[in-house]
Amino acid sequence: MRIAVQIHPQHAEWNEITDAVKRAEDMGVDIVYNWDHFYPLYGDGDGKHFECWTMLAAWAEMTERVEIGALVTCNSYRNPELVADMARTVDHISDGRLILGIGSGWFEKDYDQYGYEFGNAPGRLKHLDAAMPRIKSRLAKLNPAPTRDIPVLIGGGGEKVTLRITSEHADIWHGFGPAAQFAHKNKVLDEWCTKVGRDPASIERSVGVQHPRNDLKNADAFLEAGAGQITLGYGGPDFSMGSVPDWIKWRDGINA
């Protein structure tokens, strides 16, 4: 079992974000994520916000132990070959601690304000499906090569397409929702793995919780539903992570 923290990079100054990242690492979490958006997802829609991948490069320098990544990179915002090169670079900066999280995209304001074509959900999934082989191909060509086989995380719960793409390309799947829903999606992913000839056990299962203090009572249910990673979300500007030690204690008991 691994415990991750997602630092929502909004409504905060840069020093408040970096303080949160350092505190999370000091508390003993396994992974620290941000997200790939250009505007806040809640609160003041035009509030403070920072860009994802330049932030990850800085996190790579300021941390020593935790893995880092985007939860998740929006496939629409960058050429797949460029995503691969960015990932390889942050992989080197971090001495092999990057997780390449990616998804098809959904936040229409980002698209409209930055000049990307929003299209529709099936079209965005089609683009993600086409991008994954291109990313892997570019990673294999880069010089210097990545320090390791960079773990790929795919986020989303669409049963017909997203989980099929996950079964073909991901090392980690990230879902959400209550434990019963997560267990159902896990089963569907297992079925896709069987169809494509993949060992279901080769894909780590991650679930996000947005109310960490209240959701601790559901930790065992998520474990039973198949979660091997639980991600706790915290917003700025204070990033109050008072519940993290309790999650770490629970994790250590599971892993003992």
C-alpha atoms as one frame of an Amber mdcrd trajectory, in Angstrom:
protein
   0.000   0.000   0.000   1.226   3.481  -0.903  -0.114   6.841   0.245   0.060
   9.799  -2.133  -0.820  13.450  -1.697  -2.170  15.649  -4.478  -1.272  19.307
  -3.956  -3.876  21.345  -5.845  -1.730  24.106  -7.396  -4.320  26.861  -7.015
  -5.235  29.750  -4.717  -1.722  29.830  -3.277   1.619  31.563  -3.613   4.584
  29.571  -4.874   6.225  29.393  -1.449   2.996  27.996   0.030   2.948  25.226
  -2.567   6.592  24.318  -2.055   6.129  24.322   1.716   3.258  21.833   1.288
   5.380  19.559  -0.905   8.225  19.541   1.605   5.853  18.886   4.498   4.285
  15.969   2.635   7.683  14.401   2.024   8.694  14.920   5.651   5.452  13.248
   6.802   6.426  10.095   4.941   4.077   9.975   1.944   5.188   7.915  -1.026
   4.124  10.191  -3.905   3.280  13.866  -4.404   1.099  14.829  -7.369  -0.141
  18.100  -8.801  -2.606  18.472 -11.700  -2.447  19.784 -15.253  -4.808  22.740
 -15.517  -4.463  26.443 -16.198  -7.265  27.713 -13.956  -8.585  26.702 -10.538
 -11.099  23.867 -10.508 -13.029  25.235  -7.535 -13.322  28.506  -5.656 -12.521
  31.669  -7.619 -12.317  30.484 -11.225  -9.790  33.209 -12.013  -7.762  32.767
  -8.835  -4.042  32.046  -8.503  -2.784  29.045 -10.434   0.546  27.658 -11.697
   1.518  25.456 -14.660   1.995  21.735 -14.119   5.203  20.530 -15.771   7.484
  23.455 -14.982   6.302  22.941 -11.413   7.237  19.250 -11.531  10.763  20.123
 -12.637  11.106  22.373  -9.590   9.686  19.690  -7.319  12.245  17.257  -8.703
  15.014  19.534  -7.444  13.496  20.319  -4.034  12.587  16.756  -3.010  14.790
  13.752  -2.317  12.678  10.647  -1.782   9.056  10.927  -2.945   7.936  10.072
  -6.433   6.300  12.979  -8.253   3.882  13.369 -11.128   0.818  14.964 -12.621
  -2.580  13.588 -11.736  -2.978  13.830 -14.622  -1.335  15.423 -17.673  -3.924
  16.481 -20.248  -3.065  14.743 -23.509  -4.573  17.600 -25.540  -2.184  20.300
 -24.380   1.100  19.016 -25.782   2.442  17.014 -28.700   2.982  13.376 -27.564
   6.663  13.429 -28.502   7.116  16.590 -26.441   5.369  14.942 -23.466   7.846
  12.076 -23.708  10.822  14.445 -23.784   9.488  16.465 -20.839   8.936  13.269
 -18.879  12.431  12.001 -19.681  13.933  15.314 -18.555  12.050  15.422 -15.239
  12.916  11.750 -14.773  16.603  12.702 -14.913  16.217  15.791 -12.714  14.508
  13.651 -10.075  16.962  10.729 -10.337  14.221   8.401 -11.503  11.254   9.459
  -9.377   8.758  10.583 -12.039   5.378   8.969 -12.659   3.940   9.931 -16.044
   0.257  10.472 -15.326  -1.925  11.169 -18.359  -5.582  11.390 -19.337  -7.779
  12.549 -22.191  -8.758  15.943 -20.746 -12.099  17.410 -19.695 -11.875  21.015
 -18.352 -13.383  23.125 -21.124 -12.192  26.484 -19.774  -8.554  25.418 -20.208
  -9.206  24.571 -23.845 -11.114  27.748 -24.618  -8.721  30.160 -22.934  -5.530
  28.556 -24.307  -6.744  27.971 -27.842  -7.114  24.187 -27.878  -9.993  22.499
 -29.667 -12.282  21.006 -27.040 -14.186  18.704 -29.386 -16.011  15.911 -27.593
 -15.172  13.134 -25.152 -14.952  10.324 -27.746 -12.622  12.444 -29.860 -10.354
  13.252 -26.934 -10.175   9.575 -26.009  -9.312   8.718 -29.613  -6.422  11.185
 -29.445  -5.200   9.659 -26.155  -5.337   6.195 -27.679  -3.216   7.374 -30.613
  -0.793   9.290 -28.375   0.263   6.435 -26.102   2.292   4.477 -28.706   3.892
   7.735 -29.866   4.962   8.589 -26.317   6.469   5.150 -25.804   8.208   5.272
 -29.174   9.790   8.647 -28.432  10.922   7.543 -24.976  12.778   4.672 -26.654
  14.594   7.062 -29.030  15.690   9.797 -26.625  19.370  10.367 -25.875  20.110
  10.133 -23.040  17.480   7.524 -22.339  15.254   7.751 -19.265  16.854   6.485
 -16.074  14.201   3.745 -15.826  11.035   2.542 -17.504   8.975   5.546 -16.448
   5.737   4.288 -14.854   2.665   5.387 -16.795  -0.482   6.260 -14.869  -3.769
   6.651 -16.730  -6.663   8.336 -14.988 -10.344   7.857 -15.722 -13.115   5.352
 -15.373 -14.702   4.967 -18.804 -15.345   1.256 -19.148 -15.430   0.956 -22.938
 -12.374   2.983 -23.931 -10.375   4.442 -21.022  -9.974   1.149 -19.192  -9.102
  -0.602 -22.433  -6.346   1.957 -23.084  -5.233   1.494 -19.486  -4.991  -2.270
 -19.909  -2.744  -1.803 -22.933  -0.425   0.953 -21.754  -0.549   1.743 -18.023
   1.450   0.632 -15.020  -0.971   2.413 -12.670  -4.690   3.069 -13.019  -6.228
   5.956 -11.073  -9.934   5.964 -10.322 -12.282   7.624  -7.872 -15.653   7.311
  -6.227 -16.895   5.137  -3.339 -15.356   1.736  -2.684 -18.158  -0.221  -4.364
 -17.795   1.780  -7.573 -14.014   1.472  -7.453 -14.304  -2.307  -7.020 -16.586
  -2.511 -10.062 -14.181  -0.500 -12.236 -11.328  -2.679 -10.999 -13.190  -5.763
 -12.173 -13.801  -4.205 -15.586 -10.095  -3.376 -15.873  -9.241  -6.977 -14.990
 -11.541  -8.128 -17.794  -9.842  -5.796 -20.272  -6.440  -7.107 -19.188  -7.598
 -10.640 -19.938  -8.823  -9.572 -23.371  -5.531  -7.911 -24.344  -3.313 -10.586
 -22.794  -2.086  -8.539 -19.841  -1.572  -9.791 -16.297  -4.042  -7.745 -14.191
  -1.591  -7.844 -11.281   0.912  -5.827 -13.343  -1.259  -2.688 -13.004  -1.260
  -0.888  -9.655  -4.710   0.410  -8.656  -4.998   3.920  -7.224  -8.007   5.749
  -5.840  -8.403   9.414  -4.988 -10.140  10.771  -1.894 -10.984  14.457  -1.559
 -12.022  14.420   2.110  -9.043  12.673   3.713 -10.069  13.104   7.352 -13.595
  11.774   6.825 -12.578   9.084   4.329 -10.076   7.413   6.651 -12.977   5.324
   7.932 -13.283   3.934   4.393  -9.614   2.974   4.063 -10.132  -0.732   4.674
 -13.006  -0.785   2.180 -10.779   0.735  -0.503  -8.095  -1.834   0.305 -10.634
  -4.633  -0.047 -11.829  -3.087  -3.331  -8.327  -3.505  -4.744  -6.560  -0.211
  -4.051  -2.786  -0.390  -3.765  -2.418   3.384  -3.674  -4.637   6.011  -2.048
  -4.279   9.668  -3.014  -5.320  12.405  -0.605  -6.256  15.779  -2.105  -5.439
  19.091  -0.418  -6.185  22.640  -1.543  -4.450  25.967  -1.013  -3.512  28.320
   0.317  -3.042  26.475   3.617  -2.842  22.837   2.396  -3.940  21.550   5.813
  -2.570  18.006   5.900  -3.365  17.183   9.503  -4.885  13.831   8.540  -1.798
  12.569   6.696  -0.088  11.056   9.777  -3.184   8.935  10.446  -3.128   7.631
   6.864   0.602   6.924   7.142   0.000   4.979  10.365  -2.727   2.959   8.630
  -0.445   2.310   5.623   2.393   1.132   7.846   0.046  -1.242   9.632  -1.077
  -2.725   6.301   2.486  -3.057   5.048   3.926  -4.489   8.263
